[in-house]
Amino acid sequence: MTDWQPLWLSLKLAFVTTAILTVSMSDRKVTPFEPLGACPVFSPDGRWVAYTLENPGTRAQILVKPASGAGGKVQITSDTGAFPVWTKTGLYFVTEKKVMVAEVQTQPAFKVGPLRELFDMTFDRGSIPLRNYDVTRDGQTFVFMTETSGRVWKQVDVILDWAKDLARLAPAGKK
């Protein structure tokens, strides 16, 4: 048994079909999480999930809900927002033309502060249905991927049992 195995057994995985589902890694139990949600991301402490809510006929919104699925939702945006990213400094997301941040507190209870506009997006997101940016943990550096002409997203690869591969590729005690 390795040092990380107990953590592995307590992990959950969130994935999207036409809804957000969670999978308990200890018993492989699949649980519905949000029927109209997309782009789920866990908070750094694992207690919360931020996601995009896509109600037909309305603009996409960012919501936060306990990772357990129990309890209420907190709506972060009032106008529009998509593709949330958690960092130590806040919850980042994009609108049609801007990158925004909300200061959040996750313990002892979830609290959200005012939204701040960080900067205009000066690139064309194209039609990529996945999050095409990331933020460093300290919130100081962003990386964006722009759509390339003719590239079509056809699949998402999910690697199961990645911990065995990791142990094989980087055995304990090796640097």
N, C-alpha and C positions, 0 to 999 in steps of 0.2 A: 504494500500500500504506500502511495506517495503522500507527501505533505498536502498536496492540493486536492486530493480526491474528496475529502469531506466537503470542501467548498463546491466542487463540481456537482455533488449530489444535491446541493441546495439551490442550484441555479435554475432559472426559468428562461425560456426562450420565447420571444414574441415574434409572430410572423403574420403576414397579410395574405389573404386569399381575396375574397370580396368583403372581408371583415378582418378585424384583428383577433387573433387567437393566442393564447399562451399555452406553453407546454412545460409541465413540471419535469425536470430532468431526472428526478429520483424515481418516479413511477410512470413516466411518459404520458401522463394524463393531459388531454387537450381540453381547454376550457375557453368558451367564448368570452371575449373581453369587450369588444366594441363593434357592433354590427356595421356601422358606417365609417369606421376609422381607417386611417392609412398612416404610414411612416412612423410607427411607434419607436420610441427611444426611452430606455430606463434612465432614471436619475442616477447620479454618481453613487448614492447610498443604496440604490436598488429598491427604494420604497415607493417610487412614483413612476408613472409612465406618461410622457407627453406624446401627443399624437395630433394628426390633422383630422378634423371631422369634416366629412364631405357630404352634407345633406343635399339631396337633389334640389335644384332651384334656388340655392343660397350660396353665398361665398364661403370658401373654405375657412375654417377657424382652427386655432390651436387650443386644445384642452389638456388638462392634467387630471389624472385619476390615480387612486392608490393601486399599486402593482398587484395587490391581493384581489382586486376587482370589487371589493366591498367598499361601500361609501360613495359619496357624491363626487361629481366632476366639478372642476374649476375651469371656467372659460378664461383664457389668457387674453385673447384678442377681442376687439369689439368691431373691427372692420373686416379684415381678412388676414390670413397668415397660413403658412405651410412649412413643412420640413423642419421641425424643431430639432435643436441640438443642445444638450446639457453641457455645461462646463462648471468649474468651481465658482465662476463669477456670475452665472446666470443662465437663463434659457434663451437661446438665440433662435430666430426664425426669419423667413423671408416673406415679403409681400410681393406684389407684382413688380415693384421697382426699387425696393429698399431692403436693407438688412436691419433687423430690429433686435433689441434685447430687453428682457424683463428680469429685474432682480428678483430672485426667489429665495425663500427659506423653506427647507424641507423638514426640519425638526425643531421643536417637538410636533408642530403641525405645519401644514403647507400654507405659506403666505406668499402673495405676489405683490411686488411693488409696481410703480409706474413703468410704462413702456418707454423706451428711448430709441430714437432713430440713430443708427450708427453711421450709415453711408448709403449713397445711391448705388444700385447695381448698374454697372456700365457694360454689361455683357448680355448677350441674348441667351436665355435659358433654353430656347428651342422647345422641343416637345418631350424632353426627357421626363419620364414619370417617377424617377427616383431622385433622392436628395443628391445634388451634385456639388456640394460644398462641405467643408468641415472647419472646425474651430479648435485651436489648441486649448488645453485645459485652463490656461490662465486668461483666455479670451483676447489675447493680444495679436494672434496671427490667424488669418483665414486662407484657405486654399479653395479655389473654384475650378470646376471642370466645365468647359463650354462644349456645346454640341458641335460635332464635326459633321460636315456635309456627308450625307449618305449613310451614316452609322445608324443602325437600327438595333434596339435592345430586344433580344429574343428570349433570353433566359437568365435566371438567377441560379447560381450554383450554391447548394447548401451542403456543407461538409458535416456528416455525422461522425461521432466518435473521434473528433479532432484531438481529444486529450491523449489518446493512444499514439497518434501520429506525432504529437508534440513530444511525448515522452521518448519515442523512438528517435526523433531528430535531435533532441536536446536532452540527453540522459542527465539525471541528477548528478551534481558534482562537477559537470563539465562547464567550462567558461568559453 
